[in-house]
Amino acid sequence: MIAIAKTQNKPKLIDGKHKLTFEQFLEVCPEYGHFELIDGEVVEISEMAFTRNHDDVGEFIDRRFYREVERLSLNYVVKRSIPIRTLTQEGSERGRIPDVSVIDATIWRSSRGDYKGLREKIQLAVEVASNNWEDDYIDKFMEYERIGIPEYWIVDYLAVASREFLGNPKIPTVFVNLLDENGKYQTTKFTGDAKIVSRTFPELDLTADQILSI
């Protein structure tokens, strides 16, 4: 299933003439706005997906992760709006932009003069679900699993996904997906006052409600 967020009900293509590689995407991607590389084309993600509430949730998680990195002197950097290279099942390159990325600091600082896009896998990706929720639950789930991102959070603060994922009744949920020894995500749901369990931040003192009530 392909689920692309839309601008005025249609994907807005920046360049529909040529199939772009990830490297070319980094070169032509506009500086402002939110764009991803989908099937060789630069697609603008609808601004409807990024409300102030959506941004506040992402920023809150970013700050909590950064605080944990500083507190424990962990070898990570925490970034927002960083394009990362993923792959489809057919091996085609895509460029995704997680709402929050936790990156090995050695990788990030290995080439200070490079563009900010990453070809290497990151340690942890967070997607804050919005009106294009299928993208986070299906496409990005498979792509992040395929390239081996060890930990992937889906933060559904509005409970916008279907009952297939959220259950009945639908309630706001944080999904933490962890790669197992076979390279497949094992998913744990966190709601209410349940403390989130993170492999990247094992001492993280954070409940689902603290995120979902922002």
N, C-alpha and C positions, 0 to 999 in steps of 0.2 A: 504494500500500500504506500502510495506517495501522498504526503500531505504537506503542501506548501502554503504558508500564510500568504494572504492576498492583499493587494492594494486595490480598492474599488472592485472587489470580487475577482480580480485577475492578477496573476503574478506579473510584476513589473520587471521586465528584462532590460538590463543595461546594455547588453550586447548579445543579440540573438543570431548573429551571423557566423560566429566561430565557436567551436568547442574549446573552452579554455582549460589549461592545466591549473593546478593549485598555485604554481609559481606565477603564472600569468594573472591569476585572480588577485594575488597580493599586489601586483603592479597596477592593476586597473581599478581595484575596489575603491569606491569613493571614501573620502576621509570622514564624512559625516553621514549619519544614518546607519541602518542595520542591514547588512547585505551578507548573503551566503552564496557559495558556489554549488549549484544544483544541476547535475547532468550537463556540465560544461558551460553553464550560463550563470551570470551574476543575477541573483534574484533579490529584490528588495523586500524585506519582511515588513508587513503592515505595521504602521505606528499604533494601530489598535491593540497590538499585542503588548505594548509597553506603557501601561498606565503608571501613574505615580506610585500606586500600591505595589505593582510589580517591581518597580525600581527599588522601592524601600525594602522589600523582602530580599532582593539580591544584595543590596548594600549591607543589610544586617548580617547576612551570612558571611559576606566578605570580611566585615569587621571582626566577627567572632573567629574566623579562621586565622586572620592576621594576628589577632591577639594570642592565639594558641602557638603560632609560629614564633612570635617574639618571646612568649613566656618560657618555651622549652628550647629555644635556639635551634629550631628544626631547619633542615636544609631545603626549605621550600620558599617559593614566592607565590603570592596570591594576586591574581589579576582578573580584571573584567574586560569583556569585549575583545578577546584575543582569538583571531582565526586559527583553527587547528585543521590539519589534514586528516580526513577520514576516507574510507573506501566502501563502495557498494559491494554487494555479493558478486557482481560481475567484474569487480576490480577497477571501476571508474573512480577517479578522485572527486571528493567533495570538500568544500570548505565550510566548516561549522564554527559558530561563535557561542560557546557556552556562556551563561549568565555569570558564572564564577568558575575560574580555573585555578587549580593548585598545581604548580609546576616545580619539578626538580630545579633547585637554584643553580646547580652546576650546568645543566642544560641551558637554562635561560641566559646565564651570563657567559656562555662559551663563545658567543659572537655578538658583542655589544653593538656593532655597527649594522647588524642585520635588520631587515624589516621585522615587525613584531610577530608576524605569523609563524606558527610552529609546524614543522614537519614531523617532529618527534611526538610520541604519545605523552600525554600529561598524566599526572598522578590521580587527580580527582576532577570530575566535571559536575557542575550543578546546572540544571535547567529549571527555571521557574515557569510552570505550566501556565498557558494562557489560551486564547481562542484557537491557536493552532496546536492543541494539545497532542493530537495523534503523532505529530512530528517527534515530540519528546518521548512518548511512550512506545513508539514503534520504530520509526526510521533511525532516530539517533540512538535509541537503545541498541539496535542491531549493529550500527556503525561503530559505536563506542566499544561494544563487546568485541567486534571483529578486529579492531586495532589494538585491543588489549589494555584499555584504560581500566586500572584496577578497581576504581570506585566511582559510581555514578549515582548522583542524587536527582530525583524528580520531586520538586516541591509544588504540590497542587494545593495552593492556599485557598483557591475558590471552589475546589471540588468540581472542576469543569470536565474531567474525564468521564467516560461511560461507567456504568455499574460493573461492567466486566473487570475493571481495574479497581474501582473504589468500593464495590459492594453496595448493598442496599440496607439502610439509606446511605446516600453519598455524603461523606464528611471529609473535610480538609485532611490531607495526608502527606507525610513525607515518606518517599520510597528510597531506601538505600540498597543499591545493587552492588554486590561484591563478586569479583571474579573468583570462581573456584579453580581447582587444580586442572580441570578440563577446559579452562578458558571460557566458561559459561557463567552468566550472571545468576546469582542467587539473591532473591529479593526479600527484604524485610520491610513491613509497613510500620510506621510510627504515627500515632495519633495522641491527642490529649496530652497528659503529663508524662507520657512515656519518654524516657531518656534515650536519645539517639545514640546508636552504637556505630562508631566509625573506625575503620581499620587504619586510615591515614592519621586520624587524631584520636587515639585510644583513650586519652584523658579528657576529651571534650565534655564539658558539663552543659548540656543543651537539651531542652525538651522540644517535642514537636510544637506544643502550644506557644512556646517562646518565639518560634519562627512564624507560625500560622496566624498569630494574633497581631502581627505588626500592622 
